Amino acid sequence: MLKHEESAEQNAVAAGKATSRIPAQVDKELDSPFDAKAASQELLTLAEVERVICVDDWYAERVDNGEGVLSALADGSLLPADLEKIAQVAPGLTLLRDSSAPVELVLDEFSNAWASLGETERKSINDVVDSRLGPVGLGSPGEEDEPAAACLRELLADSREFLTLSLSEWSKRRSGLLGDGKSTLILFDRDFSREGASQNAGEEQIALLLNDAPLSWRIGLLTHTVSEDDAEIEVWKSLSKKFKADSSRFLVIAKGRLSVSAEGFPRMLKLTLLAPALERLQESLAVAVNGTWSDAIEKVGAIDPYTLEAALNGDRLTDGTWGPETLLRIATAFTQDSVRAKLRADGQVHSSSQIVTSLSQVRLPSASNPDRVRQELSEIERLEYFETASHLTELHFPLEAGDVFAFQKFVEKPHKFEQAGHLKRGAAEKTPRALTRSGAEHHMILLAQPCDLAVRADGKRGNELAFVRLAPLKNPTKGRVITHPGGGAATSFDLPFFFAESGGGVEVKLSQQQYVPLTALDMCVLSDTGDGVMSAEQSMPAHVLPNWQNRFKILRSWVAKQVDAYKAMEPHGMPGKAADHITAALTGTVASPKLESLISVSSSSIFYGVRRVGRLREPYRSALLSRMAQRDSRDAFDPSLIDRNNA
């Protein structure tokens, strides 16, 4: 994103007008505590820019060829009285008074006569059209560029070389400027129609420069056709695809940052100067990671079958660890230090990082619309905290501490649901249909000791664990924003970036733990949708680990047993909430106020109102469990004989 300059003859004129042309709002901001000019000059100095070039048709010689009047005549925008006034100024325009004359002949006569008219006559005719249509009707493109050009000169023209060129002047001097070795910031206007070029001529010039400009050049596109906010980014993305070149070497800047307010320009200038360095950092990381992973893959491939077989068996197999997960663990061990070593040995990384650090020290005002950037950064950082539900569900990842579940009420009560016949299924249907849920979701996180959750080869847990603890995730108190994990309270744990859309965080309320039956959570693992549901007629899902295949068989038998027991009691005919109480007793949800359950006789299924929606990653999971352990083991003391208020 960039800006303009001017020809030698116009330099003196523009220099005299620079101060007066800057809008009042710009003057005010330049005199405010934030000095846009000082910031811009500091950025250019730190980036070692020796020259600034601005290419804009505003700097082209202005020739009044009567184009605005011709346009008004061709459009029929003028009244007979207007035509009479023009004919009085130029008596030779006889066809203007002839209403039957073809418009082509009228335009031809006017074009021939215009060249012979003096400045006074031309002004009088322009005034007639102006009074009827306003300045826009005169076709005076580029007038809005004047305050932007003046402001640009005020911000960037100082001790370094500052050139302002029209498109034709740039074309003549292009070769010499590219070859003189000077570090340059060049800013192109987008629309050069005032010089007879296209409205996208600036884009075309940038596309050429991306291929042959020296690496020390920084390139920007200045345009009135985009607003200051996210439109700049969208246009840049579109042009990056269009150019099919190194898109990091140019940025798009709205001219409104100059013609309306200068305060936002230094930030865009900084991005323009930084873009190549940021791109080099990305490239260096890609090279380091690719090379390191290639080396790691070779090392894994070099492990002999005897060693590899031992790594994939033993305790890993007993604990139900998936073999490929162990291979990934080995490959990761080979890469842990190598990527850092490659980056530290790369001189380009150090130089690029130094530029980023230097320019980041320049004081700039806050971004006017930071929501988009905050949203994207939140999405990225959220990936560091949480694994996605689709990832866990599709591959039926085993239950682990830190798994996040959503609890929700069913619309129908058990007996009403069954009586309504919602689950009449075809013979080919192997899994129960989803139930309608209502109300807000209540999220909770699993806090069990990791080893206790491990399913052994026989499909059982060594400790015969039947219930596990979960703690609710609650929004922070009004006005409190969670930005870092942990927090100081002993009875809670802060988790930022929990909500994908807003990036907002939650508190894990360790003092409000609840117990839920493990059967409900195990069903979430074995469900193709992540929901706590299973049918006695259900087929084995794909991608289930061997230990969990046996767990599936145990759960399916348990479901059949509970459904038979429920059916034998015939609870639908009992009064009151008998069906609800029997269901809770058979499904183990009596002591789980947040967890609803439903037994369907017609589909031989058990439904729990819970779904696995994510997993907290390391090291945050271990930190959460440590906080839980600290809370559980905290000392209790007899209260003091002296009240706190009297201490």
N, C-alpha and C positions, 0 to 999 in steps of 0.2 A: 504494500500500500504506500503510494508515494505522491510527489507534487511537482511544480513548474519553475520556468526561468524566462529570460527575454533577450532580444537582439540588442546589438550595441547601441543602435540609435534610440531604442526605447528605454535603455537602462537609466539614463539620466532623468527621463520623464517619470518612470516608475519609482525611482528613488525619491523624487520630490513628492510624489503622491502617496508613498507607502503609509505614512502615518495617518493621513486623512482618510485613506481608503479602508482602513481597518474598522470594522463595525464597532459601535459604542460598547457592545457587550464584550467584544474581544479586548478593547482598551481596558475595560474594568477588570477583566480577569488577569490581563498581563500585569496590572498594578496590584493585584491581590497577593496574599501570602504565597500562593503558588505562582511562580514565574515561568510561563510556558516557554519563553525564549531562552532563558537560562538553562532550563531542562533540555531543550532541543539541542542547544550548543554543546552541552556537556555530553549528551549521547553521541553526537557526531565526533567529538574529540576522543572519547573512550573507544569508539569503533574505528578510529584512525581514518575517517573519511576526509579526503583532501579536497574534494570538489562536489558541488551539488549542481545537477542539471535539471531544469524544468522545461518540458516540451508541451506546449499548449497552443491551440490556434488563437488564443487571446493575444498572443505576442505577434501574430501575423499582421502585416500592413492592412489597415482597414480601408476598403474601397466601397464607396456607395454606388452600387450599380442599379439602384432602383428596384431591387428584387422584391422588397416589401410592397411597393405600389403595384408591381406587376402581379404579385400574388393576389392582392385585393381585387384587381381588375378581373383576373381570371376566375376568381370565385364569385364574382358578382356581388361583393360585399358592400359596394359603395352605392349611395343613392344618387339620383339624377342631379340633385343640388350639389353633391360632392364633385361629380364629374364636371359640372359647369364651373366650379371654382378652379379646378385644375386647368380647364381649357382657358380660363382667363389669365392664369399665370403663364401658360405656354400657348399662345394663339395658334401656333402651327399644328396643334393636336385637334384637327377638325373632326375626326371620326368620333371623338368623345361625345359630341353633340348629336350624333346620328344614332338614334336608338335601334335602327335596323341594320347597322353595320355589324358584320360577323366579328366575334370576339378575337379571332386569330388576327384579323387585320388591325383591330384596335391595339392589340399587344405589340404587333410588329411596328406600327407607327410610333407607339410610345417608346419602344426600345431604341429606335433610330434617333428619336428626338432627345432622349435623356442625356446622351453624351455631350450634346451641345449646350445644355442648360448650365447656368452658373450656380454657384453654391447657394445664393439667395433664393433662386427659383426652386432648386431642389428642396431646400428647407421648407419653403411655403407648401409645396406639394406633399411632403412628408407630414407636415402639420395637419393638413386636411385629412389624410388617412389616419393619423394618430388620434385626432379628435373623434373620429368615427369608431375606430377599432381598439384604440389604446396601443401602447408600445409593442405588445405581443403581435398585434396585427401588422406592424411594420416589418415583422420578421427580423428582429435584431437579436439573433442568437448569441449567447456568450456574455451578455451583460452581467449575468449573475456570477461570471468568473472573475470580475474585477475585484471585489472584496477578497476573494480567495487568493488571488494572485498577490495582492498587496500584503495580506497577512502572511503568506508563505515567505515573501521576501523579508518581512520583519522578523520572522522566526529563524530563518536559515542563513540569510546573507549577513555574514559577519567577517571574521578574519580569513576564512577560506574562500576559494574561488566559487563564484555563484553565476551560473549562466542561465539565461532564459531564451529559448529558441522556439520558433514556429516549426511545424512539421517539415516544411521545405528546407529551412535552415539546418535542421537536424540531419536531413538526408544528405546535404552537401558536406557536413562536417563529421558525419558518423565515423568514417574510417579513421580519421586522424585522432578523434577522441578515444576510440576504442584501443588504439595502439600506443598511446603516450604513457601508459603504465600507472596512471593516477588512480588511487582508490576513489570510487565514485558512487554517489547516490543519485539515481536518475528517476524522475517522476514524470509519468506520461498522463496527459488528459486522455479520456476515452473517445470523445467525439471530436472529429476534425472536419466536420461538414463545412465550417466557415472557410476552409482552405480548399474546398472541392473534393475532399477525401470522404471516406465512409464514416458512419457514426461509431464504428468499431475499429478505426484505424489504430488507436492506441493499443488495443489488444494485439493487433497484427504486428506492431513494432516490438512489443514485449516477447511475443512468440519467437521472433527472429533473434532477439538479444539473449534469450535463454540458451540458445545454441552456440553463440559465438562471443558473448561478453566475457571478459576476464573474471576470474573467481572473486576478485576484490570489488566487483560491482554489486550494488544492491538496487533492486528495481521495484518500483511501485506504480500502481494504476490509480489515478485520482479521477473520481467521477461524481457527477450530481445525480446519476441514475440509481444510486442506492442510498438507503438511510444509514444512520450511524451504527445501528444495532447489529443484529445477527445477519442482516442482508449482506454486509461485507463478507462475512464468512461463507455464505451460500454462493455468492458470485465467485469467490476465490476457489471453492471446491469445483464449481462448474468449469471455470477456466483451466484449472489444473488438469482435468480430464481432457479438455479440448486441446491444450498445448502438447500433451504427452511428453513433457520435458521435466526438468528439475523444478517442481512447483515451489520448493522452499526458497527459491531466489527472488520471488516477487510476492507482494501482498496487495490487497485492495483497500483503499482508503476513501471514505465518503468525503466529498468536498465540503459538506456541511460542517465538518470539524474545523474548517477554516473560515467559511463565510458566515457561520452562525456563532461559533465559539472556538477559541484556540486551545482551550484546556484539554480537550480529548486528543489533540494531534500528537503530542509527545509520546503518548502510550502507543499509538499506531506506528510512529517513527521507530520506537524501540523495537517493536515486533518485526518491522521491516529489516532493521539492522541485525537482529538476532536470528532471523529465520534460517540463514545458511548454517550458523553454528549449531542450532538445535537439530537441523537435519543431519549434520555430521555426527552428532552424538548418537542419534538413532541408528545411523549406518554402522558406526563403530560397535554399538551394542549388538546389532544383528550379526555382524561378522564374528564377534567374540562368541556369541551364543551358538551360532551355527557350527563354528569350528570346534567348540568345546563339546557339543552334543555328538558331532561326528566322531570325535576322539572317544567319547564315552561309549558310543555304540560299538566301536571297534573293540574296546576293552571288554565290554559285556560279551561280545561275540567270541573273544579269545578265552573265555572261561571254559575249562574242560568239562565234559559231561559229568564226571565224578563230583567235582566241586559244586556245579550248578544243581545237580540232583539233591545234594545235601542241603543247599540253601533253600530249596523249594519244599523241603519236607521237614521232618522233625517237629519242633514246637510250632512252626508256622502252620503246618498242616493240621495239627491238633487244635490250634486256636481258630481255624477256619480262615486263614489269610489266603486271599486269592493269589495264585502264582504270578501272574503278570504284575500285580502290585509289588511283589517282592523284587521283580526285575527292575521296575521303575525306581524302587528304593536304592538298588545297587547302582543304577545309572546315575541317579542324582548324587550319590556319594562321590562318584568320579568327577562331577562337574562343580562341586561346591566352591572350591578355591580357584579353579582354572579360569572362570569367567572374570573374576576380579583381577587376577594376574594379567590377563590379556588386556583388559581395559587400562590398568595402570601402566602397562608398557607401551601404550599407544599415544604417541606425541600429539596426534590430532585431537584425542580426547581431552588432554590437558589444556591445549590452546583454546578449544571450543568452550570448555568449562570455565576458563578464565574470562572469556568474553561475556558469557552469561552472568558470571558473578559480578563483573565490573559494571555492566549496564544495569543490573538489578539494584545497584546501590543508588541509582539516581532517584530522587524523590519524585513520585508522580501521584496525582490524585487517584482516588478509587475509581474503578471502572464504573461507567454510568449504568450499565446493565449487566451485572455479574451473574445473573441467574443461570444462563446457559453454561458458562464455564463451571460454576459450582455444581450444576447438575451432572455434567460429564465427569468431573473429578470424583463426585460422590459415587457414580456408577463404577468407576475404576476401583476406588478404594473399597467399595462394598465387596468386590471380588476377593480382596485380601482378607475380609472378615468371614464371608459366608459362602459355602458351596450351594449351588442352585438345586431346586427341587427336582427339575428334569434330570439332572445328572444322577442324583441319588435314586430316583424312581426307575428310570429306564434300565439301570444295571442292578437294581435290587441290592444296593449297598447295605451291609449289616448295620444293626443298631449300634450307635456310639454315643458316648457322653457329648453333649453339645448339640444333639439333634433338636431342631425346632419344630414344634407341632402347632397346628391351628385347630382349636376346639370350636365347635359350632352346634347350635341346637337343630334338631329335626323339626320339620313343619308338623308332621303327624305324630301322635302318640302311638305306642306299639300296637295296642289292640285296634285302634281306629285304622291304622295303616294296613294291618292284616285283613280286616274286614272289608276294606275298600278294594282289595285285590290288586294292589299296585304292582305286584311282582309276578304276574302270570307270564311265564317265559316259554319260548319255543324249545323244542327238544334239542336243537343244535346249540342253544345258549349255555355256555359253561360257567359264566360268572354272573353274580347278581347285578342288577342295574343300580345306578347311582340314585341316592335318595335326595329329595329336595331339602335344602337347609335354609335357615332363616337367621336374620339378625347379624350382628357384628361378630367377627372372628376374635377369639381370645387366644393369644399366643403364649406358649409355655416352652421351656427349654429343659432338656433331660440332664440331671445332675448325678447320675449313678456312677459308681466307681467303674472305670473302663474294663477291668478284668472280670468283674461280676457280670457284665453284659455279654461276654464272649460265649458263643454257642459251640459246644464240643462236637466231636465226630458223631456222637449218637443223637444229635439234635436237641440235647438238653444242656442246661447250664449247671456247672459243677455245684453251685450253692442252692440249686432249686429255687432261685429267686422268682417270686410271683408278682411283687409290686415294686415300683420304682418311684423315686422322687422327681418331681418337676417343679420349677419355679415360674411364676407368671412374668411376662414381659409387659411393663407398664410405661405409658408416656410420662415424661418428666413433668414436674410441677410447672405451672404456667410461668413463662418468662425464662425458664432454664433451658439452655441449649447444650446438648451432649456432643462434644467434639473429640473426646479422647476416651479410651477404654479404662475401666477400673473405677475411678472415683474414690473419694475418701470415706464414704459411709461403710461401716462394718457389716450392715445388714442388706446391702444391695451392691450391684455391680453394673457399671455403665457400659452399654454397647452402642457405639455410634453407627450410622449408616444402615440401620436395620430396614428402613422403608425405602424401597427402590425408587419411587417417584420423587419423594421430597428429600431423601438423604438424611432424614431425621433419625435420632437415636432413641433407645429405650433403656429402662432400668430393669435389671433382673432382681426381683424382690425376693431375696433369700429368706426373709422372715415370713413369707406367705406360701411356703412349699406345700404341695399336695401329693398324695400317692395315687397312682393309677395302675391298673393291671397291665402287666407286660404283654399279655395276649393282644391287647388293643394295638400296642406299638409294633409288635412283631407282625401283625397283619398289615400295617402300613408298609413294612419292608417287602412283604410278599405280594402286595397288590400292584397291578399294572398302572394304577392311577395315584398311588401313594395314600389312598384312603384306608382306614381301619375296617376292612370288610373281608369276609371269607364265606364261601359256601362249602357244604359237605360234598358237593358234586364237582367242585372246582378242579381244573387241570393244573398241573405244575407249570408255573411261569418259566419263561426262558431266562437264561443268564443267572440262575440262582446257584450260589456256591454249594458244594457238596454237603457241608454241615447244615446249611439252611434248607437243603432239600429234605433232609430228615426232620428238621424243625417243621417244615410245611406239612409233612405227613402227620406229625403229632398234633399240630393245630387243627388240621382238617378232621381228624378223629374226635378231637375235643369238641369241635363245632357240632358234629353229628350227634354226639352224646348230649350236649346241652339243648339242642333243638328237640330231640326225642323227649327229654325230661320236661321241657316246656309244653310240648304237645300233650303229654300224658296228664298234665295238670289242668288242661282246658281252661286257661285263665280268662279267655274272652267272655265267658259267661259269668265271671265273678263280678260282684259289685265294686264300685269305687275305683281305686287305683291299684287293685290287686295285680293286674297284668304288669303295671309298671314296677311294682315291688318285686315280683317274681323274676322279671327280666333283669333287674339290677342285681339280684342275688345270684342268678345263674351266670351272669357276665362279669361279676366282680366289681361293679361300679357303685356299690352301696356307699362307700366312703370316698367317692370321687365326684364332688359336686359339679365340676366343670365338664364331666364326661357323660354324655348320654349314650344309651345303647338300645338296640332293637333286635328282637328275634323274629324271623319270618319262617313260619312253618311251610308255606307254599313253595318257597325257594330253598329251604334248608340252609338258611344263611343267618349270620350274626353281623350286625352293623354297629360300629362305634362312630360317634360324632367327632372324629379326629382325623387329621391328615398331616403327613410329614411335608414340611414346606422348605426345609433348608438345614444347614449344619454349620455350626461355628467352627472356624478353622483354628489351627495352632498358630501362634502361642496363646491366643486369647482363650481357647478352651481350657488349657492348663491353668491359666491365671484365674479363670472363673472357678474352677474346682478348688484351687488353693484358697480363694476367698471363702468358699463354702466351708472348707475344712477349718479355717480360722474361726469362722462363726460358730461351727459346731463344737469346737474345743475351747471356746473362750471361758475364762474363769468366772465364777459367780462369787460375790462377796456379800456378807451381811450389810445391810444398809447402815450408814453412820447414825449415831445417836443425835447428831446435830443436823437439822434440816438444811438443805442447800440454800434456801432463802435467808437463813440466819447465819450462814458461814462467814 
